[in-house]
Amino acid sequence: MGLIGSLQVGRSGLLASQSALQVVGQNLANLSTEGYHRQKITLAPERSQEIGPGLFLGRGVKIQSITRVIDEALESRLRSSISDQSASDIRQQLLGRIEAIENEFSGTDLSNSLSEFFNAFSQLSNNPQDVSRRTLLAEQAGSLTGFIRDLDAELGNVQRQTISQTDQTVEAVNDLLTRIANLNTQVAVQSRGSGGAPGLRDQRDQLLSELSQFLDISTVEQSSGSVDVFVGSLPIVLNNNSRGVELLKETLNGETVTKVVISADKSPLDITSGELGALIQFKEQDIRDAIDALDTLSSQLIFQVNRIHSSGQGLDLVDSVTGATAVTDPTVALNDPATDLTILPTHGSFQMHVVQKSTGQVITTTINIDLDGVNPASDTTLNSLAADIDLANSVTASVTPDGRLQIDTDTSDFQISFSDDNSDTLAVLGINTFFTGTNAFDIEVNPVLAASPRLIAAAAAGATGANPGNNNNALAIAALRDQAITELNGLSLTQHWNRHVEDFAVRQAQSRQQFQADTVVREGLATQQQSISGVNADEESIDLIQFQRAFQASARLLTVIDEMLETLIASV
């Protein structure tokens, strides 16, 4: 082998130490770089040279590999924990918006407004002829309906913001998928299937971690070095091709449902985690439940109060009344869905009283509502109802062009009141009602009552002309505060809203606990990942000294061999 072989040994040690120092330097330079995985150089002895039987001399050292230190299973678990934490974080933020909007237990909330509304009716029952209390009631009712409409508008804003945020999230996902697909191409070209291109791989892993914030993914690395990205069992990135995702909106049973599908083939993705999963869950469940709870409360408040109020009378009577609710098709039975009525009347009847002011005479007519379905041809329609009322003495009934029932007395000497409606027809059609509207969006105090509080029906009307000073209706409406309502599964109006508030308080508490738990898991996995793949300055400093000494030793070896060669040449 001789001195030339020794030179090769020294040279290999010098080059290996130089490369090792560069790897250590790379690690130290990226000590604070997010997403960087430390690199490790592995050295191995060169194949020995046989110089005699059983005699071998070493030929130096070679670089066996330079690899990233990474645990793929741990990386996968970490990405999953990122998805879970992101989902719980987003959900608790969104639920917090609802909590802030409803602002319960603050004194300026819906529960308090409902209580003040029923209190106003209770106070009116103490002195139903007091016009100032009637005026105060109308103002309190206006405050309640305004609060409900504002609450509905705020919840609607949250819903629209969630939809917009979902759209932006999908755009961010598609951008990341495109960048990952591009990096796949670069990794495949640079590594040539050897597992190289550590810098590009770190960039790709960082993008995969960012993608995990939006949805839960899994990855499979191919022999070329590219990674395929999956959601469940469906690929969203294959080699250098991003298949993309998009939102698909479908209408099911009158409800708009949002699905996330793969752009390439419209395959639906089951996304339950990450920011995108949390946004979809919030939009499809939480915000919808909040809006539905408010709408249910509003519609039942409207209907239950109107049911009582429509069968009563105020201090003054009227000579004309027009229904607040329109019927889409006046030729079909009133309990037919084609009427587009939110609540449908039932089989029964109501009393109409025509009072002659000059004589005090009361003419009572029973108006039958035939909705038993026995003979569909005879079922009551809006047109037939108007015709039946028109047969009564001293009144004229008709259907307005927009489908509302209108009742007028023949002269101003006659006035109208109603009572004993067991079919809910008056309340459904908006005749002599306290509220107008059908839900939280359009609930409002009947403008006729708001303009003339004397018309508030605190008294129950009757066939003999009720005493307008009685308080039966006011007491009945005040009792709605705690009265069990069949349409609310046996809960009262206040209990229904309290149940909603309690439900969302539980959801919010659970989301906070889940976020805390997910944070602990992510931080634990991140610590494990750093212990394996992170750069430790102390360890790298030790390696730096070690490889520096190796470099110096190899350099010294070369110096000695050089001196020996000079001596040898000089002696020739």
WOPEBEL-V90439 format. One record per residue. N is the residue number from 1. SS is DSSP state (~ for helix, > for strand, _ for the rest). Layout:
BEGIN
N/SS  N/SS
END
This chain:
BEGIN
1/_  2/~  3/~  4/~  5/~  6/~  7/~  8/~  9/~  10/~  11/~  12/~  13/~  14/~  15/~  16/~  17/~  18/~  19/~  20/~  21/~  22/~  23/~  24/~  25/~  26/~  27/~  28/~  29/~  30/_  31/_  32/_  33/_  34/_  35/_  36/_  37/_  38/_  39/>  40/>  41/>  42/>  43/>  44/>  45/>  46/_  47/_  48/_  49/>  50/>  51/>  52/>  53/_  54/_  55/>  56/>  57/>  58/_  59/_  60/_  61/>  62/>  63/>  64/>  65/>  66/>  67/>  68/>  69/_  70/_  71/_  72/~  73/~  74/~  75/~  76/~  77/~  78/~  79/~  80/~  81/~  82/~  83/~  84/~  85/~  86/~  87/~  88/~  89/~  90/~  91/~  92/~  93/~  94/~  95/~  96/~  97/~  98/~  99/~  100/~  101/~  102/~  103/_  104/_  105/_  106/_  107/_  108/_  109/_  110/~  111/~  112/~  113/~  114/~  115/~  116/~  117/~  118/~  119/~  120/~  121/~  122/~  123/~  124/~  125/~  126/~  127/_  128/_  129/_  130/_  131/~  132/~  133/~  134/~  135/~  136/~  137/~  138/~  139/~  140/~  141/~  142/~  143/~  144/~  145/~  146/~  147/~  148/~  149/~  150/~  151/~  152/~  153/~  154/~  155/~  156/~  157/~  158/~  159/~  160/~  161/~  162/~  163/~  164/~  165/~  166/~  167/~  168/~  169/~  170/~  171/~  172/~  173/~  174/~  175/~  176/~  177/~  178/~  179/~  180/~  181/~  182/~  183/~  184/~  185/~  186/~  187/~  188/~  189/~  190/~  191/~  192/_  193/_  194/_  195/_  196/_  197/_  198/~  199/~  200/~  201/~  202/~  203/~  204/~  205/~  206/~  207/~  208/~  209/~  210/~  211/~  212/~  213/_  214/_  215/_  216/_  217/_  218/>  219/>  220/>  221/>  222/_  223/_  224/_  225/_  226/_  227/>  228/>  229/>  230/>  231/>  232/_  233/_  234/>  235/>  236/>  237/>  238/>  239/_  240/_  241/>  242/>  243/_  244/_  245/>  246/>  247/>  248/>  249/>  250/>  251/>  252/>  253/_  254/_  255/>  256/>  257/>  258/>  259/>  260/>  261/>  262/>  263/_  264/_  265/_  266/_  267/_  268/>  269/_  270/_  271/_  272/_  273/_  274/~  275/~  276/~  277/~  278/~  279/~  280/~  281/~  282/~  283/~  284/~  285/~  286/~  287/~  288/~  289/~  290/~  291/~  292/~  293/~  294/~  295/~  296/~  297/~  298/~  299/~  300/~  301/~  302/~  303/~  304/~  305/~  306/~  307/~  308/~  309/~  310/_  311/_  312/>  313/>  314/_  315/_  316/_  317/_  318/>  319/_  320/>  321/>  322/>  323/_  324/_  325/_  326/_  327/_  328/_  329/_  330/_  331/_  332/_  333/>  334/_  335/_  336/_  337/~  338/~  339/~  340/_  341/_  342/_  343/_  344/_  345/_  346/_  347/_  348/>  349/>  350/>  351/>  352/>  353/>  354/>  355/>  356/>  357/_  358/_  359/_  360/_  361/_  362/>  363/>  364/>  365/>  366/>  367/>  368/>  369/>  370/_  371/_  372/_  373/_  374/_  375/_  376/~  377/~  378/~  379/_  380/_  381/>  382/~  383/~  384/~  385/~  386/~  387/~  388/~  389/~  390/~  391/_  392/_  393/_  394/_  395/>  396/>  397/>  398/>  399/>  400/_  401/_  402/_  403/_  404/_  405/>  406/>  407/>  408/>  409/>  410/_  411/_  412/_  413/_  414/>  415/>  416/>  417/>  418/>  419/>  420/_  421/_  422/_  423/_  424/_  425/~  426/~  427/~  428/~  429/~  430/_  431/_  432/_  433/_  434/_  435/>  436/>  437/_  438/_  439/_  440/_  441/_  442/_  443/_  444/>  445/>  446/_  447/~  448/~  449/~  450/~  451/~  452/_  453/~  454/~  455/~  456/_  457/_  458/_  459/>  460/>  461/_  462/_  463/_  464/_  465/_  466/_  467/_  468/_  469/_  470/_  471/_  472/~  473/~  474/~  475/~  476/~  477/~  478/~  479/~  480/~  481/~  482/_  483/_  484/_  485/>  486/~  487/~  488/~  489/_  490/_  491/>  492/_  493/~  494/~  495/~  496/~  497/~  498/~  499/~  500/~  501/~  502/~  503/~  504/~  505/~  506/~  507/~  508/~  509/~  510/~  511/~  512/~  513/~  514/~  515/~  516/~  517/~  518/~  519/~  520/~  521/~  522/~  523/~  524/~  525/~  526/~  527/~  528/~  529/~  530/~  531/~  532/~  533/~  534/_  535/_  536/_  537/~  538/~  539/~  540/~  541/~  542/~  543/~  544/~  545/~  546/~  547/~  548/~  549/~  550/~  551/~  552/~  553/~  554/~  555/~  556/~  557/~  558/~  559/~  560/~  561/~  562/~  563/~  564/~  565/~  566/~  567/~  568/~  569/~  570/~  571/_  572/_
END
